[in-house]
Amino acid sequence: MSEQSQGPILPRTMSSSEVYAGRAFRVREDVIEAGGRRMNRQVVVHPGAAAVLPVLPDGRAVLVRQYRHALATRLLEIPAGTLEPGEPPEACARREIEEEAGYRVGRIAPLGPVYPAPGISTEIIHLFAATDLSETPARPEPDEDIEVELHPLEEVVRMIADGRICDGKTVTAVARWQWRVAR
């Protein structure tokens, strides 16, 4: 079998060094070689996250509005959080909806992964949908400023279409939920 029929050869990592280590992520610089050329690539190394689309029996979605410093704005999005070391994504999703929105999950279904910034980051967000919800006291982290909002799913879809919701994990989770419900 020729090399061409096997597909392109992936670049080889020649060296890798950590250039930053913070609380939420690390940054490394890799030297890669492809096609006889060497290139530098910076990579944000992230532990991964889970996000959950909570859907109430009446068809409303439970969303959270919170400040996102990197964009200097408050975004409307589904509850989400970073995985703790060794934490399964489903457990993280259940924890985050309770902490951020004040709902306990009865049933949870995976909606698949999403790669929010594959050109620069290793982050994988594991998406879920949650139903059979029961209210419980919210327990946001001390540095979180969160407002819970309930919106009919049809309105959420309109807000995505007109740009009022532009958070990637939320757009992806709603689209996948809609696709599954429509089947």
Summary of the structure (lengths in Angstrom):
residues: 183
radius of gyration: 19.2
end to end distance: 41.1
largest distance: 61.3
contacts: 526
relative contact order: 0.18
helix: 23%
strand: 43%
